[in-house]
């Protein structure tokens, strides 16, 4: 485990494991890199993984104040600098996918190939309604209901049944895990502020977009929109609900490996600075 002292003083937690081409894994709104544990087990033999906790979540500092996707992207560039990595592959799920879009737009010289899964280019009316409802639960001091709502939207009925005790414990622990609620609320607001859709045509990096048919959190139509806006993008549709990297990690990892190792990009092209 490593801590980056970011340029504004925030301590950002990240981990490195494995050997090979550098691959940064960026989690969703929960912001905890442990989301990637199952998928990372299928990737560490071929990649040098850099697994990030967002500022304001996981094991990173949680300063009070405004949050933005751009600031999280900047943290990741600072992590690459600290690790001596010039260029890397990036995989981002959900909110992590907006961070990857931002990196590809604002730091193209640091980006090799990108994977954007379960994400969106801009909030639409449904997205705003859903996330404003989630925000209202936090503003009304209802973290347990917020977490239960997240589970219902994020997992299939079969997964919920098979992991009932584990998910019940997460609901019980939500007041601590989401604290301070003011910070988690600010992180939801940053999603409502994100819209780089008019710029996505500038992304030149080879791009894989993955969307799930049963995703009720971020419907497949958002992945289809991203694919249409990025010239180099291709879409793969998978089964499952929103948290499919966690529930179907082997399939997810195979798709990533196949895409990242496809010609003409090879691990040898990813040089350290």
LOZA-611794 format. One line per field, with one value per residue (C-alpha): residue number from 0; residue in three letters; x, y, z. Coordinates in steps of 0.2 Angstrom, whole numbers, plus 5000, padded with zeros to 4 digits. Layout:
N
nr = NUM, ...
rest = ALA, ...
X = X, ...
Y = Y, ...
Z = Z, ...
This chain:
273
nr = 0, 1, 2, 3, 4, 5, 6, 7, 8, 9, 10, 11, 12, 13, 14, 15, 16, 17, 18, 19, 20, 21, 22, 23, 24, 25, 26, 27, 28, 29, 30, 31, 32, 33, 34, 35, 36, 37, 38, 39, 40, 41, 42, 43, 44, 45, 46, 47, 48, 49, 50, 51, 52, 53, 54, 55, 56, 57, 58, 59, 60, 61, 62, 63, 64, 65, 66, 67, 68, 69, 70, 71, 72, 73, 74, 75, 76, 77, 78, 79, 80, 81, 82, 83, 84, 85, 86, 87, 88, 89, 90, 91, 92, 93, 94, 95, 96, 97, 98, 99, 100, 101, 102, 103, 104, 105, 106, 107, 108, 109, 110, 111, 112, 113, 114, 115, 116, 117, 118, 119, 120, 121, 122, 123, 124, 125, 126, 127, 128, 129, 130, 131, 132, 133, 134, 135, 136, 137, 138, 139, 140, 141, 142, 143, 144, 145, 146, 147, 148, 149, 150, 151, 152, 153, 154, 155, 156, 157, 158, 159, 160, 161, 162, 163, 164, 165, 166, 167, 168, 169, 170, 171, 172, 173, 174, 175, 176, 177, 178, 179, 180, 181, 182, 183, 184, 185, 186, 187, 188, 189, 190, 191, 192, 193, 194, 195, 196, 197, 198, 199, 200, 201, 202, 203, 204, 205, 206, 207, 208, 209, 210, 211, 212, 213, 214, 215, 216, 217, 218, 219, 220, 221, 222, 223, 224, 225, 226, 227, 228, 229, 230, 231, 232, 233, 234, 235, 236, 237, 238, 239, 240, 241, 242, 243, 244, 245, 246, 247, 248, 249, 250, 251, 252, 253, 254, 255, 256, 257, 258, 259, 260, 261, 262, 263, 264, 265, 266, 267, 268, 269, 270, 271, 272
rest = UNK, UNK, UNK, UNK, UNK, UNK, UNK, UNK, UNK, UNK, UNK, UNK, UNK, UNK, UNK, UNK, UNK, UNK, UNK, UNK, UNK, UNK, UNK, UNK, UNK, UNK, UNK, UNK, UNK, UNK, UNK, UNK, UNK, UNK, UNK, UNK, UNK, UNK, UNK, UNK, UNK, UNK, UNK, UNK, UNK, UNK, UNK, UNK, UNK, UNK, UNK, UNK, UNK, UNK, UNK, UNK, UNK, UNK, UNK, UNK, UNK, UNK, UNK, UNK, UNK, UNK, UNK, UNK, UNK, UNK, UNK, UNK, UNK, UNK, UNK, UNK, UNK, UNK, UNK, UNK, UNK, UNK, UNK, UNK, UNK, UNK, UNK, UNK, UNK, UNK, UNK, UNK, UNK, UNK, UNK, UNK, UNK, UNK, UNK, UNK, UNK, UNK, UNK, UNK, UNK, UNK, UNK, UNK, UNK, UNK, UNK, UNK, UNK, UNK, UNK, UNK, UNK, UNK, UNK, UNK, UNK, UNK, UNK, UNK, UNK, UNK, UNK, UNK, UNK, UNK, UNK, UNK, UNK, UNK, UNK, UNK, UNK, UNK, UNK, UNK, UNK, UNK, UNK, UNK, UNK, UNK, UNK, UNK, UNK, UNK, UNK, UNK, UNK, UNK, UNK, UNK, UNK, UNK, UNK, UNK, UNK, UNK, UNK, UNK, UNK, UNK, UNK, UNK, UNK, UNK, UNK, UNK, UNK, UNK, UNK, UNK, UNK, UNK, UNK, UNK, UNK, UNK, UNK, UNK, UNK, UNK, UNK, UNK, UNK, UNK, UNK, UNK, UNK, UNK, UNK, UNK, UNK, UNK, UNK, UNK, UNK, UNK, UNK, UNK, UNK, UNK, UNK, UNK, UNK, UNK, UNK, UNK, UNK, UNK, UNK, UNK, UNK, UNK, UNK, UNK, UNK, UNK, UNK, UNK, UNK, UNK, UNK, UNK, UNK, UNK, UNK, UNK, UNK, UNK, UNK, UNK, UNK, UNK, UNK, UNK, UNK, UNK, UNK, UNK, UNK, UNK, UNK, UNK, UNK, UNK, UNK, UNK, UNK, UNK, UNK, UNK, UNK, UNK, UNK, UNK, UNK, UNK, UNK, UNK, UNK, UNK, UNK, UNK, UNK, UNK, UNK, UNK, UNK
X = 5000, 5006, 5000, 5002, 5003, 4994, 4999, 4985, 4990, 4976, 4983, 4977, 4979, 4984, 4991, 5003, 5004, 5010, 5022, 5021, 5013, 5006, 4987, 4978, 4961, 4949, 4933, 4916, 4907, 4911, 4929, 4937, 4950, 4946, 4931, 4944, 4950, 4942, 4946, 4964, 4967, 4965, 4976, 4991, 5000, 5001, 5001, 5008, 4992, 4990, 4974, 4967, 4956, 4948, 4950, 4935, 4933, 4941, 4957, 4961, 4958, 4941, 4943, 4927, 4925, 4920, 4925, 4927, 4931, 4946, 4954, 4953, 4961, 4975, 4978, 4981, 4993, 5002, 5002, 5010, 5023, 5027, 5029, 5040, 5027, 5026, 5011, 4998, 4982, 4967, 4952, 4937, 4921, 4906, 4912, 4930, 4924, 4922, 4939, 4946, 4937, 4945, 4962, 4961, 4955, 4967, 4983, 4983, 5002, 5000, 4987, 4989, 4973, 4957, 4942, 4926, 4913, 4896, 4899, 4891, 4896, 4884, 4869, 4852, 4835, 4834, 4852, 4849, 4833, 4841, 4856, 4847, 4836, 4852, 4859, 4843, 4845, 4862, 4856, 4842, 4855, 4849, 4866, 4858, 4844, 4857, 4867, 4852, 4847, 4864, 4864, 4846, 4852, 4869, 4867, 4855, 4842, 4853, 4868, 4858, 4851, 4868, 4877, 4863, 4873, 4888, 4877, 4867, 4883, 4888, 4871, 4874, 4891, 4886, 4886, 4904, 4909, 4901, 4906, 4907, 4890, 4894, 4909, 4899, 4886, 4899, 4905, 4888, 4886, 4902, 4894, 4879, 4892, 4902, 4899, 4913, 4902, 4905, 4924, 4924, 4927, 4945, 4949, 4962, 4967, 4960, 4944, 4934, 4917, 4908, 4890, 4878, 4861, 4853, 4862, 4848, 4861, 4868, 4858, 4866, 4861, 4875, 4888, 4881, 4881, 4900, 4904, 4896, 4905, 4923, 4929, 4941, 4928, 4920, 4906, 4905, 4888, 4889, 4876, 4873, 4869, 4879, 4893, 4898, 4917, 4914, 4901, 4909, 4927, 4935, 4925, 4928, 4947, 4948, 4939, 4952, 4967, 4961, 4959, 4975, 4986, 4978, 4990, 4997, 4999, 5010, 5017, 5034, 5027, 5024, 5040, 5045, 5051
Y = 5000, 5017, 5035, 5049, 5067, 5076, 5093, 5101, 5091, 5077, 5059, 5047, 5029, 5017, 5000, 4992, 4973, 4962, 4964, 4970, 4984, 4997, 4997, 5009, 5003, 5017, 5012, 5019, 5031, 5020, 5025, 5010, 5001, 4985, 4984, 4977, 4963, 4949, 4956, 4960, 4942, 4938, 4953, 4954, 4940, 4951, 4969, 4980, 4986, 5003, 5002, 5019, 5024, 5041, 5056, 5057, 5038, 5021, 5023, 5041, 5057, 5064, 5083, 5094, 5104, 5103, 5088, 5086, 5072, 5083, 5083, 5064, 5063, 5075, 5064, 5049, 5059, 5063, 5044, 5040, 5053, 5046, 5029, 5034, 5029, 5039, 5030, 5018, 5009, 5014, 5005, 5014, 5008, 5019, 5035, 5028, 5029, 5048, 5049, 5039, 5050, 5065, 5058, 5054, 5072, 5081, 5071, 5061, 5059, 5048, 5037, 5021, 5012, 5014, 5004, 5013, 5001, 5005, 5024, 5039, 5054, 5066, 5065, 5064, 5067, 5049, 5050, 5067, 5060, 5045, 5053, 5068, 5055, 5046, 5063, 5067, 5051, 5057, 5075, 5068, 5057, 5040, 5031, 5014, 5017, 5025, 5009, 4997, 5007, 5005, 4986, 4985, 4995, 4987, 4969, 4955, 4947, 4931, 4940, 4948, 4932, 4923, 4937, 4943, 4942, 4951, 4965, 4967, 4970, 4984, 4992, 4991, 4999, 5012, 5027, 5024, 5019, 5034, 5047, 5061, 5061, 5079, 5072, 5058, 5071, 5082, 5067, 5064, 5082, 5081, 5067, 5079, 5092, 5081, 5083, 5081, 5074, 5088, 5084, 5065, 5065, 5072, 5055, 5046, 5032, 5015, 5013, 4998, 5002, 4988, 4990, 4977, 4973, 4973, 4988, 4999, 5011, 5017, 5009, 5002, 5017, 5027, 5015, 5016, 5035, 5035, 5022, 5034, 5049, 5042, 5038, 5024, 5015, 4998, 4992, 4975, 4970, 4959, 4951, 4957, 4972, 4987, 4980, 4967, 4969, 4962, 4949, 4942, 4946, 4932, 4937, 4955, 4952, 4942, 4956, 4968, 4957, 4953, 4972, 4978, 4965, 4967, 4973, 4985, 4989, 4978, 4979, 4984, 5000, 5006, 5013, 5020, 5037
Z = 5000, 4995, 4999, 4987, 4995, 4981, 4976, 4987, 5002, 5001, 5004, 4991, 4993, 4980, 4978, 4965, 4961, 4947, 4932, 4914, 4905, 4918, 4919, 4931, 4938, 4943, 4953, 4953, 4965, 4980, 4976, 4985, 4975, 4983, 4971, 4959, 4970, 4960, 4942, 4948, 4952, 4933, 4927, 4939, 4930, 4914, 4920, 4933, 4941, 4949, 4959, 4965, 4979, 4975, 4986, 4997, 4998, 5002, 5012, 5005, 5014, 5014, 5015, 5015, 5000, 4982, 4972, 4953, 4941, 4934, 4951, 4953, 4936, 4941, 4956, 4945, 4934, 4950, 4955, 4938, 4940, 4958, 4950, 4936, 4923, 4907, 4898, 4904, 4900, 4910, 4915, 4923, 4929, 4931, 4939, 4935, 4916, 4917, 4925, 4910, 4898, 4906, 4906, 4887, 4884, 4895, 4896, 4879, 4880, 4896, 4888, 4878, 4877, 4888, 4894, 4899, 4907, 4914, 4912, 4904, 4893, 4901, 4913, 4905, 4913, 4921, 4927, 4935, 4943, 4950, 4957, 4965, 4974, 4980, 4985, 4995, 5005, 5011, 5014, 5025, 5035, 5028, 5024, 5027, 5014, 5002, 5003, 5001, 4986, 4979, 4981, 4973, 4958, 4956, 4958, 4950, 4961, 4960, 4967, 4981, 4986, 4986, 4996, 5007, 5023, 5016, 5008, 5025, 5034, 5021, 5024, 5043, 5041, 5029, 5042, 5045, 5027, 5019, 5032, 5032, 5022, 5016, 5006, 4999, 4994, 4986, 4976, 4969, 4964, 4954, 4943, 4940, 4934, 4922, 4904, 4891, 4878, 4865, 4866, 4865, 4846, 4851, 4859, 4849, 4860, 4855, 4866, 4872, 4879, 4889, 4894, 4903, 4897, 4914, 4921, 4930, 4937, 4921, 4907, 4891, 4881, 4889, 4883, 4866, 4866, 4872, 4858, 4845, 4851, 4852, 4834, 4839, 4851, 4850, 4861, 4869, 4878, 4893, 4904, 4922, 4932, 4935, 4946, 4933, 4935, 4953, 4949, 4933, 4935, 4924, 4909, 4912, 4914, 4898, 4888, 4895, 4891, 4873, 4870, 4878, 4869, 4852, 4838, 4836, 4854, 4864, 4882, 4875, 4869, 4887, 4893, 4910, 4911
